[in-house]
Amino acid sequence: MSTGARSLGILIVGHGTRDALGTRQFFELAHCVTAAVPETPVEPALLEMGCPTIAEGFDRLVAAGAGRIVAVPLMLFAAAHVRRDIPAAVASAAARHAGVAVRHAAHLGCRRSIVELSARRCDEALGPLPSVPPRQTSLVLAGRGSRDPRATEEMRRFAELRRARERETAVLVGFLAMARPPLSEVLQSAAGPDVRRVVVQPHLLFHGALVAQTEREVARARESRPQVDWVVPAPLGPSPLVVEAVLEAAGLACGRGGCEESTGARQPAAQPVLASLRAGETHAADRQLSEERVASSRARTAH
């Protein structure tokens, strides 16, 4: 790591969950980011329900020599946490470290890598199953929901990007809370008379209460429409594609020769994870973890 007083540090801020698997996935993702940019200090932090806190992560970056810190909100859409809560917590942490520059990165949003990963998770869930024509399939993207109309509108834009990849498959959006239409209503409309399969994809980063809620909603829909094949793909999870999105948000353009800040300061490390990603390969550990999550999801929704 460079020891310069103004060296860059990355603070990855997650929401936090009481779910053990979701927590493990968050820290695995942070580990993957660290592996991708070994010359740059990276620290994970949680907004709530866990440690390290944002203040603790910030302190660790300063202790590691970071004079400039970019806070990356590991969240799909920008609602109150991204616009208010995380900046306030980061500002409070920075107030104890005079001279440390802080920049707030954008959330993950509709980045190409996130759209690609969403489609991949769907393909992974459908791969072992008998083929169903696209016209007889509905895809429902289950979003967290927000009272902020900008966040719900971005979810709909994300659905449009997925729709562009799905050809003749109907793509719908339902929300788990705080926004309309609610997922329960969308599931009923998705299972029309000519539909043989409904894929209900949690558009969430990690496992947790909202994934479990999605599975419960699907279980109820299955009871009322047992003739339909209901499929729940895994959440996005700690994939190299999320690593790519995080580094892009942090302002690092990464290629085979290393990662370069938008200012032109090169971080001299080639990352095998991102290099293999750009070669079109699927990371073996990512694939194995995804298969475990798909199997777990099917087991929970089989009855």
NULOVEX-538962 format. One record per residue (C-alpha): residue in one letter; z, x, y. Coordinates in steps of 0.05 Angstrom, whole numbers, padded with zeros to 5 digits, always signed. Layout:
BEGIN
AZXY/...
end
This chain:
BEGIN
M+00000+00000+00000/S-00015+00023+00070/T+00048+00042+00107/G+00020+00028+00176/A+00065-00013+00222/R+00012-00067+00228/S-00007-00074+00154/L-00023-00143+00128/G+00023-00185+00084/I+00007-00252+00052/L+00060-00307+00047/I+00039-00360-00004/V+00076-00424+00011/G+00081-00477-00042/H+00112-00546-00037/G+00162-00536-00094/T+00178-00580-00154/R+00234-00593-00202/D+00184-00591-00259/A+00191-00526-00299/L+00117-00521-00318/G+00095-00534-00246/T+00142-00481-00221/R+00117-00431-00272/Q+00045-00446-00253/F+00060-00433-00179/F+00090-00365-00193/E+00034-00348-00241/L-00016-00363-00186/A+00022-00318-00138/H+00022-00263-00190/C-00054-00270-00197/V-00063-00263-00122/T-00020-00201-00123/A-00062-00172-00179/A-00126-00187-00140/V-00103-00148-00078/P-00054-00095-00103/E-00058-00057-00037/T-00031-00117+00001/P+00040-00143-00005/V+00041-00215-00028/E+00103-00259-00032/P+00111-00330-00058/A+00156-00379-00022/L+00174-00452-00031/L+00181-00504+00024/E+00233-00543-00016/M+00265-00551-00084/G+00268-00478-00102/C+00271-00405-00085/P+00250-00359-00054/T+00251-00397+00011/I+00201-00384+00066/A+00252-00342+00102/E+00266-00300+00040/G+00192-00289+00027/F+00180-00270+00099/D+00238-00220+00098/R+00210-00188+00035/L+00142-00178+00067/V+00173-00145+00127/A+00215-00100+00082/A+00151-00081+00046/G+00121-00057+00111/A+00080-00116+00134/G+00071-00118+00209/R+00023-00177+00207/I+00036-00237+00162/V-00012-00292+00145/A+00021-00355+00117/V-00024-00391+00068/P-00003-00463+00053/L-00018-00474-00021/M-00035-00546-00010/L-00099-00585-00019/F-00097-00627+00044/A-00065-00620+00113/A-00011-00672+00125/A+00059-00664+00154/H+00078-00604+00111/V+00018-00563+00133/R+00016-00586+00205/R+00091-00586+00220/D+00141-00566+00166/I+00111-00499+00143/P+00096-00474+00214/A+00167-00491+00236/A+00198-00455+00176/V+00153-00394+00187/A+00170-00392+00261/S+00244-00394+00245/A+00236-00336+00196/A+00193-00296+00245/A+00244-00303+00301/R+00288-00253+00265/H+00233-00200+00263/A+00210-00180+00333/G+00141-00150+00335/V+00115-00181+00271/A+00050-00219+00284/V+00041-00286+00247/R-00022-00324+00232/H-00025-00392+00198/A-00083-00399+00148/A-00118-00464+00134/H-00100-00505+00072/L-00146-00504+00010/G-00183-00568+00026/C-00255-00576+00005/R-00271-00503-00007/R-00328-00490-00056/S-00282-00456-00106/I-00235-00517-00108/V-00293-00565-00119/E-00320-00520-00174/L-00252-00516-00208/S-00243-00591-00204/A-00309-00601-00240/R-00290-00548-00291/R-00225-00582-00308/C-00263-00646-00320/D-00313-00611-00365/E-00257-00578-00405/A-00225-00646-00419/L-00291-00678-00440/G-00317-00619-00480/P-00285-00636-00547/L-00300-00711-00541/P-00360-00751-00563/S-00413-00757-00510/V-00416-00819-00466/P-00475-00833-00420/P-00459-00820-00346/R-00476-00892-00328/Q-00421-00915-00375/T-00370-00867-00346/S-00325-00873-00285/L-00289-00815-00253/V-00226-00831-00214/L-00197-00777-00170/A-00122-00789-00163/G-00096-00762-00097/R-00025-00755-00074/G-00036-00798-00013/S-00011-00789+00058/R+00005-00829+00121/D-00039-00780+00158/P-00110-00810+00160/R-00140-00741+00167/A-00113-00721+00099/T-00137-00783+00064/E-00205-00776+00097/E-00210-00704+00071/M-00194-00730+00001/R-00253-00777+00008/R-00298-00720+00031/F-00276-00681-00030/A-00296-00740-00073/E-00365-00739-00041/L-00373-00666-00060/R-00354-00683-00132/R-00401-00743-00131/A-00458-00697-00114/R-00446-00660-00180/E-00437-00722-00224/R-00506-00752-00221/E-00501-00824-00247/T-00426-00825-00258/A-00387-00871-00210/V-00335-00831-00171/L-00275-00868-00142/V-00212-00848-00105/G-00143-00876-00115/F-00077-00855-00085/L-00009-00847-00117/A+00031-00863-00053/M+00027-00877+00021/A-00048-00893+00024/R-00097-00944-00001/P-00127-00961-00048/P-00070-00950-00097/L-00089-00916-00162/S-00067-00976-00204/E-00119-01021-00170/V-00174-00969-00175/L-00163-00960-00250/Q-00176-01034-00261/S-00240-01034-00221/A-00263-00969-00253/A-00261-01000-00323/G-00318-01049-00311/P-00353-01088-00367/D-00406-01034-00379/V-00358-00975-00375/R-00339-00940-00440/R-00299-00882-00411/V-00255-00872-00350/V-00236-00802-00331/V-00174-00803-00287/Q-00168-00734-00256/P-00104-00715-00218/H-00128-00678-00157/L-00065-00636-00155/L-00052-00562-00160/F+00004-00560-00211/H+00041-00602-00261/G+00098-00644-00235/A+00122-00714-00219/L+00055-00737-00192/V+00017-00715-00254/A+00068-00753-00296/Q+00059-00814-00251/T-00016-00810-00262/E-00006-00809-00337/R+00039-00870-00334/E-00012-00908-00293/V-00065-00891-00344/A-00021-00912-00401/R-00013-00981-00369/A-00088-00986-00357/R-00100-00968-00430/E-00056-01025-00452/S-00098-01075-00412/R-00166-01044-00429/P-00157-01013-00499/Q-00232-01014-00512/V-00242-00960-00458/D-00234-00886-00472/W-00184-00861-00421/V-00183-00786-00407/V-00135-00747-00362/P-00157-00676-00347/A-00107-00622-00328/P-00089-00608-00256/L-00124-00549-00223/G-00071-00498-00243/P-00067-00422-00233/S-00141-00407-00238/P-00180-00348-00210/L-00217-00399-00169/V-00153-00418-00134/V-00140-00343-00123/E-00209-00339-00090/A-00192-00398-00045/V-00125-00368-00025/L-00156-00301-00006/E-00211-00336+00032/A-00159-00376+00070/A-00121-00312+00085/G-00184-00283+00117/L-00202-00235+00061/A-00274-00232+00037/C-00270-00203-00033/G-00326-00169-00072/R-00333-00115-00125/G-00316-00061-00074/G-00251-00093-00053/C-00225-00143-00002/E-00242-00138+00071/E-00207-00174+00128/S-00249-00212+00178/T-00228-00158+00227/G-00263-00106+00183/A-00201-00073+00154/R-00216-00059+00081/Q-00163-00066+00027/P-00190-00016-00024/A-00184-00049-00091/A-00235-00080-00137/Q-00207-00141-00173/P-00229-00152-00245/V-00209-00225-00240/L-00255-00240-00181/A-00310-00194-00206/S-00313-00230-00273/L-00311-00296-00236/R-00372-00278-00195/A-00407-00258-00259/G-00399-00329-00283/E-00346-00314-00335/T-00284-00357-00349/H-00219-00320-00347/A-00189-00321-00418/A-00117-00333-00397/D-00139-00388-00349/R-00178-00422-00405/Q-00121-00417-00455/L-00070-00446-00406/S-00118-00503-00388/E-00126-00520-00462/E-00051-00523-00469/R-00045-00570-00410/V-00101-00616-00435/A-00068-00621-00503/S-00001-00636-00471/S-00033-00690-00427/R-00067-00724-00486/A-00003-00724-00525/R+00034-00759-00468/T-00019-00812-00457/A-00039-00826-00529/H+00005-00887-00536/
end
